[in-house]
Amino acid sequence: MSQYVLRRLLIAIPSLLGISVVLFVVLALAPGDPFSELATNPNVPPEVQAALRAKFGLDDPIYLRYLHWLNAMLHGDWGFSFVSRMDVDTLILQRLPATLYVIGSAQILALLIAIPVGVYAATKPYSLFDQIANTLAFVGFSLPTFFTGILFILIFSVTLDWLPFVYTTDIKATGIRWVLEMIRQAIMPVAVLGLFQAASMTRFVRSAMLDVIRLDYVTTARAKGLGQAKVIVKHVMRNAMIPVVTLIALQMPAVFGGAIVTEQIFRIPGIGSLLISSILSNDTPVVMAVTFVFACLVVLFNLIADVLYGWLDPRISLR
């Protein structure tokens, strides 16, 4: 197993290098300049502007700038934010907890809904429960997160005044009151993301279960006298979860992308809102770091999926 993981990591290195080159070149050729505000500021002398550009190598050729960036990344230096006036890694670490809290909770909610609903719907195909579940799933992934987010705000914040629609990390309460306030303000963004993910995952779980439940070995297990619950859990679900694991692994980076919209709607101070504000202000080091982190997440979750394949199905060799 360890050799397999190491081999996959070695394969991932060229992929990440290629992704970093494409990202760096695209951002370098994009219109705008991180120091555009300084150029129009009469209080900043031209020699100071030139010194700052020379310090950060903004006038160097693209390949030199990329090599400097790569060398700095390998030494743990993610760059300097021209807008926030602080190191990029510090800025990301400040925003990361809010994003992980919302996204992690949303994924847990999606799994808690999708797996039992999809499994039960597959065991009762074309029943009333299956039809209702399919209808709600179609509606769920047909509605974009920005629509459901605004709808939740109108219902639960404006009309009913039950939940706050602005997420804040500066809660004055302490102890259990602080925990309750954190949960209360996260209910709507977690529900928006979680229900959207659960809708597509439910359909996928149901389809994977139906593909496996009709196989001969499942019929043989039932013929041996095994109970329905044991057949479903031990013999059907384990093999049916293989394509589901692939879906979850590939969706996780997309969830971070979807969180960008959700964070903007609920004013969550996370990675998504940081990326949007950095793009609007031409803060290239932050944009490069965040997008490269998303690329690393794609590779990481694909590796996790491959490892889980071997655990779910012993027929899959990880050697």
C-alpha positions in Angstrom: 0.0 0.0 0.0 2.8 2.5 0.9 4.6 1.8 -2.3 1.4 2.4 -4.3 0.7 5.7 -2.5 4.3 6.8 -3.1 4.1 5.9 -6.8 0.9 7.8 -7.2 2.5 10.8 -5.5 5.5 10.7 -7.8 3.1 10.6 -10.8 1.2 13.6 -9.4 4.4 15.8 -9.3 4.6 16.3 -13.1 0.9 16.9 -13.2 1.1 19.6 -10.6 4.1 21.2 -12.3 2.2 21.4 -15.6 -0.9 22.9 -13.9 1.3 25.5 -12.1 2.9 26.5 -15.4 -0.5 27.0 -17.1 -1.9 28.9 -14.1 1.2 31.1 -13.8 1.3 31.9 -17.5 -2.4 32.7 -17.7 -2.3 35.0 -14.7 0.9 36.7 -16.0 -0.7 37.4 -19.4 -4.0 38.5 -17.9 -4.7 42.3 -18.1 -4.1 44.3 -15.0 -1.2 44.9 -12.6 -0.9 44.3 -8.9 0.7 47.7 -8.6 -1.8 49.6 -10.7 -3.1 51.5 -7.7 0.4 52.7 -6.9 0.9 53.9 -10.5 -2.1 56.2 -10.1 -1.2 57.3 -6.5 0.5 60.7 -6.6 1.8 60.2 -3.1 4.1 57.3 -4.2 7.3 58.5 -5.9 8.2 56.8 -9.2 11.5 55.5 -7.8 9.6 53.8 -5.0 7.3 52.1 -7.5 10.3 51.0 -9.5 12.0 49.6 -6.4 8.9 47.6 -5.4 8.5 46.2 -8.9 12.2 45.2 -8.9 11.9 43.7 -5.5 9.0 41.4 -6.5 10.4 40.8 -10.0 7.3 42.0 -11.9 9.4 43.3 -14.8 11.3 40.0 -15.2 10.5 37.6 -18.1 7.7 35.2 -17.3 9.9 32.1 -17.1 12.2 33.8 -14.5 9.2 34.9 -12.5 7.8 31.3 -12.6 11.1 29.8 -11.5 11.3 32.3 -8.6 7.7 31.5 -7.6 8.4 27.7 -7.8 11.6 28.0 -5.7 9.8 30.1 -3.1 6.9 27.6 -3.0 9.3 24.7 -2.4 10.8 26.7 0.5 7.4 27.4 2.0 7.1 31.0 0.8 3.7 31.4 -0.9 4.3 35.0 -1.7 3.1 38.4 -0.5 -0.4 39.9 -0.8 -0.1 43.4 -2.4 -3.6 44.3 -1.2 -3.7 42.9 2.3 0.0 43.7 3.0 0.7 40.3 4.5 2.0 36.8 3.6 -0.3 34.7 1.4 0.0 31.6 3.6 -1.0 33.6 6.7 -3.9 35.1 4.8 -5.1 31.7 3.6 -4.8 30.1 7.0 -6.9 32.9 8.4 -9.7 32.2 5.9 -9.4 28.4 5.8 -11.2 27.4 9.1 -14.5 29.0 8.0 -14.4 27.3 4.6 -13.5 23.9 6.0 -16.3 24.2 8.6 -19.0 25.0 6.1 -17.8 22.6 3.4 -17.1 19.8 5.8 -20.5 20.1 7.4 -22.2 20.3 4.0 -20.5 17.1 2.8 -21.5 15.3 6.0 -25.1 16.4 5.5 -25.0 15.4 1.8 -23.7 11.9 2.7 -26.2 11.4 5.6 -29.0 12.2 3.1 -27.8 10.6 -0.1 -26.6 7.2 1.0 -29.7 6.1 3.0 -32.2 7.6 0.6 -30.4 6.3 -2.5 -30.0 2.8 -1.0 -33.6 2.6 0.1 -34.9 3.9 -3.2 -32.8 1.2 -5.0 -34.3 -1.5 -2.8 -37.8 -0.3 -3.6 -37.5 0.8 -7.3 -40.4 2.7 -8.8 -42.2 2.7 -5.5 -43.8 5.9 -4.1 -40.7 6.6 -2.0 -38.5 6.1 -5.1 -40.6 8.5 -7.2 -40.6 11.2 -4.5 -36.9 10.8 -3.9 -36.2 11.1 -7.7 -38.4 14.2 -8.0 -36.8 16.0 -5.1 -33.3 15.0 -6.4 -34.1 16.4 -9.9 -35.4 19.6 -8.3 -32.4 19.8 -5.9 -29.7 19.7 -8.5 -31.7 21.8 -11.0 -31.7 24.8 -8.7 -28.3 26.7 -8.5 -26.9 27.5 -5.1 -27.2 31.3 -5.6 -31.0 30.9 -6.1 -31.5 28.6 -3.1 -29.2 30.8 -1.0 -31.3 33.9 -1.7 -34.5 31.9 -1.2 -33.3 30.7 2.2 -32.4 34.3 3.2 -35.8 35.6 2.2 -37.7 32.9 4.1 -35.6 32.2 7.2 -34.0 35.6 7.7 -36.2 38.3 6.2 -39.7 36.7 6.7 -39.4 34.5 9.7 -36.3 36.2 11.3 -35.0 32.8 12.6 -31.4 32.8 11.2 -28.8 35.4 10.5 -27.9 35.8 6.9 -24.5 37.3 7.5 -21.8 34.9 8.7 -19.3 36.4 11.1 -16.3 35.0 13.0 -16.4 37.8 15.5 -19.0 36.4 17.9 -19.0 38.1 21.3 -20.5 35.1 23.2 -18.4 32.5 24.9 -18.8 28.8 25.9 -21.9 26.9 24.8 -23.5 30.2 23.6 -20.6 30.7 21.2 -21.1 27.1 19.9 -24.8 27.6 19.4 -24.3 30.9 17.5 -21.7 29.2 15.2 -24.1 26.4 14.4 -27.0 28.9 14.0 -25.3 31.1 11.5 -23.9 28.0 9.5 -27.3 26.3 9.1 -28.3 28.1 5.9 -25.0 27.9 3.9 -24.5 24.3 5.0 -28.0 23.5 3.9 -27.6 25.2 0.6 -24.4 23.3 -0.3 -25.4 20.1 1.4 -28.8 19.7 -0.3 -27.3 20.6 -3.7 -24.6 17.9 -3.3 -27.1 15.4 -1.8 -29.4 15.7 -4.8 -26.9 14.6 -7.4 -25.3 12.0 -5.0 -28.7 10.4 -4.3 -29.3 9.7 -8.0 -25.8 8.3 -8.3 -26.1 6.0 -5.2 -29.4 4.7 -6.5 -28.1 4.0 -10.0 -25.0 2.2 -8.6 -27.1 0.1 -6.2 -29.4 -0.9 -9.0 -26.5 -2.0 -11.1 -25.1 -4.3 -8.4 -28.4 -5.5 -6.9 -29.2 -7.4 -10.1 -26.0 -9.3 -10.3 -25.9 -13.1 -9.9 -23.8 -13.2 -6.7 -26.5 -11.1 -4.9 -29.1 -13.7 -6.0 -26.9 -16.5 -4.7 -26.5 -14.7 -1.4 -30.2 -14.5 -1.0 -30.6 -18.1 -2.1 -28.3 -19.1 0.8 -30.8 -17.7 3.2 -29.1 -14.4 4.1 -31.4 -11.7 5.3 -32.2 -8.7 3.2 -30.4 -6.2 5.4 -27.2 -8.3 5.4 -27.3 -8.8 1.6 -27.7 -5.1 1.0 -25.1 -3.8 3.5 -22.4 -6.5 3.1 -22.7 -7.6 -0.5 -24.4 -4.8 -2.4 -23.4 -1.5 -0.8 -19.7 -2.3 -0.6 -19.4 -2.8 -4.3 -21.9 -0.1 -5.2 -19.9 2.5 -3.3 -16.9 2.2 -5.7 -18.4 4.6 -8.3 -19.8 6.7 -5.5 -16.4 7.2 -4.0 -15.2 8.3 -7.5 -18.0 10.9 -7.6 -17.3 12.2 -4.1 -13.6 12.5 -4.8 -14.1 14.4 -8.0 -16.8 16.6 -6.5 -14.8 17.7 -3.5 -12.8 20.3 -5.5 -16.0 21.4 -7.2 -17.5 21.9 -3.8 -14.8 24.4 -3.0 -15.7 26.1 -6.3 -19.4 26.1 -5.4 -18.6 27.5 -2.0 -17.3 30.6 -3.8 -20.8 31.6 -4.7 -22.3 30.5 -1.3 -19.6 32.5 0.6 -20.4 35.6 -1.4 -24.1 35.3 -0.7 -23.8 34.7 3.1 -20.6 36.9 3.5 -18.6 34.0 4.8 -14.9 35.1 5.3 -13.5 32.0 3.6 -11.3 31.0 0.7 -14.0 31.6 -1.9 -14.6 35.2 -0.9 -10.8 35.7 -0.7 -10.4 34.4 -4.3 -13.1 36.7 -5.6 -11.7 39.8 -3.9 -8.2 39.0 -5.0 -9.3 38.6 -8.6 -11.1 42.0 -8.5 -8.1 43.7 -7.0 -5.5 42.0 -9.3 -3.8 40.4 -6.3 -2.0 37.8 -8.4 0.0 36.0 -5.6 -3.2 35.2 -3.7 -5.1 34.1 -6.9 -2.2 31.9 -7.9 -1.9 30.3 -4.4 -5.6 29.6 -4.0 -6.1 28.2 -7.5 -3.0 26.0 -7.1 -4.4 24.7 -3.8 -7.6 23.7 -5.6 -5.4 21.8 -8.1 -3.7 20.0 -5.3 -7.1 19.1 -3.9 -8.0 17.4 -7.2 -4.9 15.2 -7.0 -5.3 14.5 -3.3 -8.9 13.4 -3.5 -8.2 11.2 -6.5 -5.4 9.5 -4.5 -7.8 9.0 -1.6 -10.4 7.5 -4.0 -7.8 5.1 -5.4 -6.8 3.9 -2.0 -10.5 3.4 -1.0 -11.0 1.3 -4.1 -8.7 -1.4 -2.7 -10.5 -1.3 0.7 -14.0 -1.5 -0.8 -13.2 -4.2 -3.4 -10.2 -6.6 -2.6 -10.2 -7.7 -6.3 -8.7 -4.3 -7.1 -4.9 -4.6 -6.7 -3.0 -1.6 -5.4 0.4 -3.0 -6.2 
